[in-house]
Amino acid sequence: MRPLPIPETGTPDHRSATRFLFWLAARVRGPLAAGVVFGVVWMVAQALMPAAIGLAVDAGLTARDPDALLTWGLVLLTLGVVQAVAGVLRHRCAVFNWLASAYRTIQLTVDQANRLGAALPRRVAVGEVVSIGTADIGHIGGAIDIVPRAIGAVVAIVTVTVILLDASVPLGLVVLVGVPVLTAVVGLLIRPLHRQQEAYRDSEGKLTTRAGDIVSGLRVLRGVGGEPVLSARYRTESQALRADGVRVARVESLLEAAQILLPGMFVVLVTWLGARFALRGEISVGQLVAFYGYTAFLVTPLRTLTEAIDKFTKGHVAARRVARLLGMAPDLADPPRPVPLPDGPGELVDPDSQLVLRPGRFTALAAAAPQDASAIADRLGRYADSAAPVTLHGVPLRDVALSTVRERILVVDNDARLFTGPLYAELDPHDRGDRAAVQAALVTAGATDIVEALPDGLNSTVAERGREFSGGQQQRLRLARALVADPEVLVLVEPTSAVDAHTEARIAAHLAAARAGRTTLVCTTSPLLLGRADHVIFVADGRVVAEGSHTELLDAEPRYAATVSREEN
């Protein structure tokens, strides 16, 4: 399935959710229309079977006419074959529509998550996004899937009503009035169901977020003895979710009961009236048999309509969540008319801090306050904008397409994650298949021992977020991944903060050589890295206050010496 554009969903209100469902239906209008046709044929073929049976009784059995009995028997067989074929084709279309709608929703969600980028965790909880990809897609797919059957049910009910009106006006009027009444009674349960489902969905998203937080921080929780506290809190929230689920199930049980009780009462009423009319001679025996068949058949379309109401309600609740996510605007957007960047390395300048990053050099940045280094790195990679824009080759990055900025400038900090999958694929993000480059990057990052300890080496599977690795191991693997990517400009934020001194010394000895000829900025206060840099920049109060070699700054800038000595101590 090809990537799809994000629909204009507007604000996350009732209209946006409804419009999103209509947008999804329009994307599968061909299969959906085919499903409607097959659904109508499937239902109408069933609706006509009682008429064929009634005529076979009257014209064949009552009149003792074998030819008529054979004729109507063949008609009944034909209707059965048509019903079977149409049912198979309808189900095939229904499965396609469900899958297309559900997984198109996943595509849109993932695309929007990529658009939001670093803004996503600040605006949406992890559990909310996970619930969209697990529970919500099923409800959205179900809302699209039920459409052909619902339309087929309506056409079948109209067909039966016309036949009954032609044979007996009172019975036809009973059906004509009874069906809307039954639908209205079921509709009374929809509003509380809608409200309970929305509350349950909110609780489910929050609990999923809580579970993700506990799993990701389980090692730390055990270390500080916080596991019982978090376990008790999770248990309390889980019980609250269970209570919400019970409330939803209570309303759904009433709805399920109504789907059986009300059509059953309707069947009893029509059959009783038909029997009385037959005893008075107003209708024939065959018509009585047909009327019973009609009422028994009506259970199916009536249940389909109540099922459609249920699925539309669940789909609407889920669509509101998706519409809310799709309605979020990213913090940074592409310019209306992107400006191309000149090829080759160029000076990267941050006017806010007065930092000038010269091309082809291994530069280190030491900041008196760590947050200043992080802010500069964010601006250099255009993860944050400022009044005075960062420039590359003299071109403001805000005027350049974000995809171009991400291709030319790579910022790696300790918030970066390892993803699930083979380790080799994780370390080779561009899928170049260059094992020599991966091995060289592992040597530079001091991570060869990590790979050697794995049962299948580079073919080993990385668990979620790389949880089988320690903090220092994850940091080294992230550094190796960045080196394999080999960007034109690489910005590393505290790349050795979680490793021991011996490993840090090995990384410092290899990093400058591995990045020779390319622009590299390392934000660090580690003397081992600062001593290997071609050029060192010291930042205080968010601005560059001194530049030179590590030794020169130690002698000439007391604040730099104080900052670095704390690291040494």
PyMOL commands that set and color helices and strands:
alter all, ss='L'
color gray80, all
select helices_A, chain A and resi 14-27+29-62+66-123+126-167+169-187+190-216+218-224+227-279+285-326+370-380+397-399+402-408+423-427+435-444+448-453+457-459+464-466+471-485+501-514+527-530+550-556+558-568
alter helices_A, ss='H'
color red, helices_A
select strands_A, chain A and resi 348-350+355-357+362-367+391-392+395-396+409-412+421-422+461-462+489-493+519-523+535-540+543-548
alter strands_A, ss='S'
color yellow, strands_A
deselect
rebuild
show_as cartoon
